[in-house]
Amino acid sequence: MFTLIIGNKNLSSWSLRPWLVLKMLDEPFLERVIPLKQADTHANILAINPAGKVPVLLDRHLKVWDSLAICEYLAECFPHARLWPAIDSDRALARSLAAEMHGGFEALRQNLSMDIAHSYPTPEISGALQGDIQRMVAIWQEQRLRFGAVGPFLFGHFTIVDAFFAPVVTRFASYQLPLPAESQQYCEHILALPAMREWIADARAECDGALR
């Protein structure tokens, strides 16, 4: 059985991605949370991963870290799950989009930090942040236009790309950002997934516990 080591569900966007993939696979796994922003956080993570970051996937004696590497490994373990699209050109595009999300959107990350348990007024949006949001919406709109008749996800069926954009969906909800209809429907669908509802409930429970 897999073990997935993650950070706080309210804060760790990187952890959400492989966790959601495992849930969508309906694959049983053990979950271990290392609280972030604590005095011993770095030491606790280093004891598991010399790179000093979560998430980390344990599969018997194998250790895989980095959210994209973990998702790629799961795609290889479960080829019939179609975690990447079957058509070569679609698969290449999907990998490009996941990599863009993995390494880009710096202004969005800095200005709209992940905080699932709370809501905030819509911030002033300009400059680099506006560019990131416009790019994000353009991706969603284009993919939904192409695959909307096939299914509700960015490539019709669930793929790693949806897992990589899921934390952004929570950010847009937390900061109450207005979206075009197709993008809004996509976000609502992601947030309504049973796995996402579970993650969100756990994130809120973390914060409730911290206040007691």
Buried (B, 14 or more C-beta within 10 A) or exposed (E): EBBBBBBBBBBBBBBBBBBBBBBBBEBEBEBEBBEBEEEEBEEBBEEBBEEEBBBBBBBEEEBBBBBBEBBBBBBEEBEEBBBBBEEEEBBEBBBEBBEBBBEEBEBBBEBBEBBBBEEEEEEEBEEEBEBBBEBBBEBBBEBBEBBBEEEBBBBBBBBBBBBBBBBBBBBBBBBEBEBEEBBBBBBEBBBEBEBBEBBBEBBBEBBEEEEE
